[in-house]
Amino acid sequence: MTAIVLSGTELAASIRAEAAARAEELAAAGRRPQLAVVTATDDKSSAWYVRSIQRAALKTGLECTVHDLGADAAPEAIRERLTRLGADPLVHGLMLQTPLPSGTTLEELASAIAFEKDVDGANPLSLGRLASGLPAFAPATAEAVVTLLDHYKVPLSGRQAVVVGRSTVVGKPAAHLLLDRDATVTVCHSRTADLAAVTGTADVLVAAVGRPGLITAAHVRPGAVVIDVGTNPTPEGGLVGDVAPEVAERAGSLTPVPGGVGPVTTALLLRHTVLAADRAG
């Protein structure tokens, strides 16, 4: 058995096209959607991701400004920039790119991201509303997981879903979104005893840890749907996921890396920015 490839490329193009149509209408009315990305790192993979957002935004008819504060930026400087951009009426979407300088965490700065502009769902208010089932922008990567599953008509109601990873960026919000689809959800992490025994029960397995090849064939139930969120850089300049290549011979379907969750994540960030611009009117 070879897993069916759940590509995100076509889905991402569809989301961008929808966003572009609305962005054009807003621009004609004098309100061109603008996304501001604040960075404070010299991480090469992060820089590549931000450039990909810029390119996608340009093609979709959005403005995207990058505010690079440098890898040694103090937390106070990052917070001040986020606050200033949050008060700027020309900015509709705002996100803080990770990683951050040593000793600085997303958790301590995310509250400075204006809730109505929090297009990547980082503010604790956004995360709390998401957990409570109230309207909020979900973290784009977590939403991309469920959007892909919906696109490929993967049944979730009553199914066993296992999320490996408990970050507030992907793991926890993805678990909440899966619960909203009536899946029975288990969240695994570094302290989980006998990981393979837990993941082997999953109808849908989401790998979101950031460890290359962590999920092997031994972790996957035959025929399971596997969503690989990992984007781990290789010495050769490529990307690999959290799922080992051998899983393709055991899973029923599998997202590729690159070309799976990543493009959908970027498209959703743009969609969220357009929605925020629409609501700002």
N, C-alpha and C positions, 0 to 999 in steps of 0.2 A: 504494500500500500504506500502510495506517495501522497502527501498532504496536498489538498487544494490550496492554492496561493490566494490569500485575501489581500489583494493590492489596495492601497489607499489612494493611488494616483488619480483614477477616474472620479472617485468620490470627492477628492479635494478640488478637482477642476470644477465639478458641479457646484460645490459650496462657494468657490471663488466667483464663479459666473453669476450666481444669485446675488452675492455681495456687491459685485461690480455694477450690476444693474441699479441697485438701490443707491450705491455711492454716487453714480452719475446723476441720479435724480436730486440727491442732496446737494451735490456740487452746483447743479443748475439753480438751486434755490439759495446759493451763497453759503453753504455749510459743508465744505469738503471734509470728510472724516479724516482725522489725524490720530495716529498712534505714536506715542512717545515711549522709547525704550531706554531705561537707565542702566548703564553697565559700570562695573568697577572691578574689572578683571583683565588679565592678559592671557586667559585660557583660550587656546586656539580653537577648540571645538565650540566653545561658546560664541566666539567671534564669527565662526562659520554659520552658526545657527542664526545669529542676528542679521548677518548679510542675507541669508535666505528669506528672512521675514521682510527685509527691505525690498528685495527683488519682487517678492510676491505682492507686497503692498502697492508698489509702483504699477505692476501689471493689472491690479484690481482697481486702480483709480483712487487709492488712498495716499495720503502723505505719511511718511514714517521718518521721524527724527530720532537719532541716536545720541544720547547724552553720556559720553564716556568720561567718567570721573577719575579714571586711573586705578591701578591695582592696589595703591596704598591709600585710597580715599578713606577718610574717617567716617564713622557711622553718622556723625552729626551733619557732615556735608551731604551724604546720600539722602538723609531724612529731609534736609532743607530743600534739595532739588526735587524730591518727590512732592513735597508740600507745595512748592512753587508751581510745578506742572499741574498739580491737582486743582489749583486755583485759576489756571489759564483757560479761558473759555474757548480758545482755539484747539485745545487738546481734548480729545474725546475718549481715547483709550490710553491707559498707562500701565506699564509693567516694569518690574525690577528683575533683570536677568541675573541668574546665578552661574557660577559660584561668586561669592563675595570675598572681600579681603579677610585674611586670617583674624579670628576673634569677632567677626561680624556675622550675624545670622539673618536669614530671611524673616524668621519669626519676630525678631525685635524691630524690624523696619517695615513689615508689611502693613501695619496699622496706619502708616503715613500715606498709603495709596488710597486716594479718594474712592469710596465704595462704588459710586456711580460710574467710575472710570476703570474699575478693577477688572479688566478684561481677561486676566489670567487667574482670577479667583484666589488671590493670595491673602487678601485682608481677612483677619479672623472673623469679621462680620460676615463676609461672603461665605466662608467655610461653615460658620454657625447656621446661617440661613439655609445653606445647602443641606446640612445634616437635619434641619428641621422641616425640610420640604417646602421652603419658602423661596420666592424668586430671587435669583442671584446668578452671576456668571460663575460657572464651574471652572476649575482649572482646565485649561484647554486640552492638555494631554489626557487627563482622566475622561473628559467628555468625548475625546476622539476614540477611546476604547469602545464606549457604548454606541457611538455613532457608526463605527465600523460594523459592530455586531448587528445593529438595526439594518444597515445597508445590505448586508448579506443575509438578512432574515434568519438570523440565528435565534432560536427560541430561548427565552430566558426565564419565563414564568415557571416556577416550580423546579428549575434546574439547579444543580450544584455548581456554584462558581467559587473558585479559589483565587485569591489575589496574593501574590508573593511580593511583599513590600508594604510598609506602613507609613510612608512619607505623606506629608500634607499636600505635596505637589501632585502625586499620582495615587498611591495606594489607598489611603483613607477616602478621598473623594470618589475614586472609582468604585470602592465598596458601597458607598452611599448610593451612587447612581445605579448600580446593579440591584441593590435592595429596592430602589424605586421601580425597577422592572420586575419585582416579585421573585428574584432569584434568591436562593438560600446561600448566603455568603460566608466564607471563612477567610480570615486574613492571617497570613503567615509572615514570619519575620526571622531575625537572626537567632532568636531563642526558641524557635519551634523545634520540638523534638521529633525526629524521624520525618523530615520534610517530605520525602517521597511517599510516605504512607498517607499523608494528608492530600498532597497534590494529585495523587493517583485516584482520588475519588471524584475529581472535577470533570464535569461536562464542559465547562469553560474555564480555562486556566490563563490568568493574566500574570505575566512576569515583569516586575517593575522594581528591580533592585539595583541595577547598574553594575552587575558582575558578569563578565563574559562567560557564556557557556554554563551558567549555574544550573539551568534546567536541562537535564539529559533525558534520554528515552525512558530511563527508569522512573522518572518523575511523572510520566504522562500516561493516562489511561488510553488504550487503543481507541482511535476515532474521536478523541477530544478536540475541541476548538482551542487553539493556543494563540494568545495575543502577546506578542513580544514588544514590550515598550522600551527595552534597552537600546541605548545608542552609545556604544563604547568605542572610542577611537582606537585604531590599530597603528602600529609603528609605521606601516606603509601609507598611512593617511586615509584609510577607509573607515568604515563603521561596521561593527558587529553587534548583535543583540545579546540578551541574557539567555537565549535558547540555543543549545548546541545544534549543529547541522543534522545530527542523527535523528532528531525529533521529527523531521520531515517524513521519515519512514514509518512513524508510529501514529502521529496525529491525523485527524480527519481533515483539518484545515489549519492554516498557519499564516500569520502576517510576516512579510519579509522585512529585513533590515538591510539597507534603507528601502523606502518605498511603501511602508505599511502605515504605522501610526503617525510617523513624522509629518508627512505632507498634510494629513487631515488636521493635525494639531495647528499647523500654521494657518490653514484655511479657516479654522474656527476662531483663531485670534482676530483675523480680519473681519469675519462675520460679527463677532462681539463688538468690535470697534464701530462698525457701521450701525449696529443696533444702539450702541451708546450715543452715537451722533444723532440718530433718529429721535431718541428719547430726549436729547438735550434741547430739541426745538420747542 
